[in-house]
Amino acid sequence: MNIAIYMRLSKEDEFSHEESNSITMQRLLLRDYVREHFPQAKVFEFSDDGYSGTNFDRPGVQALLDGVKNAEFNCIIVKDFSRFARDYIELGSYLEQIFPFMGVRFISINDKYDSDQYSGNVADIDVNFKNLLYDLYSKDLSLKIKASVRAVKEQGKAVCSTPPFGYTKDPQDRHKFVTAEDEAAVVRRLFKMYAGGMSTVEIARIFNEEGVKPPSQVWHEKGIRKADPKGGAFVWQHSGMLRMLKNRAYVGDLVQGVYECQKIRDDRRVTDPEKWIITENHHEPIIDRETFDKVQERFQKSGRKWKRRDQHVLVGRVNCGCCGHNLRHSTGIGQPYYWCPGLNIYHMDGCVKRIEDFYLEEVILFQIQQHIMELGESDKLLQAEKEAAEAETEALRKKCRDVDKAIDKEKAQRMAEFEAYALGQKKSYDVSIDGVEKLRKKYEGLMEQLSEAEDKVRQLNRVKVHESFAVTKLTEELLDEYVESIEVHPGNEVRISWK
Ligand SMILES: [Zn+2]
């Protein structure tokens, strides 16, 4: 007879100082048993030191199973089941199917189990407990939570920590929004001004001058957001306004499931729009659809002017400061240039005779850079906002990890209790999983907050070109966003009026 003895010491065993679980003690016990029961047998030793028993990803156990496959021995002996596997489902499948099929006898000394003498079903030990263990040991907890959050979203219920500016959570039902009149008035005004043709930069300036509180300030005062104002004061910003102007929530729709979170530590990614969960007429609209559509139309129009692609970026945008005529672009001899057709009509001295396009471009770009810098140093503010959002996200990730660990700990305690019962050290065991459920709820709440925070970081990261000092190229978008008109005056003096 060829016998394999298997020993395992886990990290927890080391800490518990339980001498009977040390490799040496396990070996003594197993060798004694073999000597007494199978004095003629040849013994093969397998062991894993410092490995958890929750999976089979252990070198010793892998070598043991390889030996089983190669029919190198016909009996396996362990001190107790948990040495071989802590996952009782997996243990069951080995004891009931794999070992019998391979003709391998299995003996667990402390469990008084010997497959040769056991005719019943191992898993019958306690079917209910098996289910409980399965639940406790369910590997993909986050997957389950994700599925349940999605199910809630599909029912048209809002799952987020802060509703959009203009709404608050319904005190009767946290999945519903109710209109916050003061905030809604600001939202309506914003849409009206933008639909009326004002730029977001201009609106931001007016709101800031009038002292209209931006969402960040309102949330801060309500205690929803903890972060202090960056740069000394809360201000309206172009980027935040654009987000509001594009938010379908204001016509009463709820759009969820835009981002997908793979794992806690992973970055989230934008999902296929087909997967978005849209609930129309979820809450009372603040903006009528007509106004909303008008605003969206303006987004689509900007940057798509009548101009042909091969034309110079400033064509159609520059006027003569003297006669007001639109300057013409010519590509004659030398560097392409702009000139005023009024020269041939009015014969005025002040009309633009020649201004080279690269020079005009440089001057305008420089002025735009200056202008952006004057717009309240928005880039610095943005950077500070980004840093604060990232810090918040990191803190939430850490909390999630901590709760995750606490769940594992709670599970291990349940498991230990069952083992004590299975080994006859205790008369009963506590099957309550309330502790774990409570932790899971907490985890779920943290995940919601985390996904909100990550959302914010992502949105902030998307805001770049227009507000950054890194504006290095004159583009259609830049001109559309900031420039109302450009005039060239005598002496080729360039004057820009801003949106
Ligand atoms: Zn002119």
Residues whose N, C-alpha, C, O or C-beta is under 5 A from the ligand:
A	BS01	ZN	C320 C322 C323 G324 H325 C340 G342 C351 V352
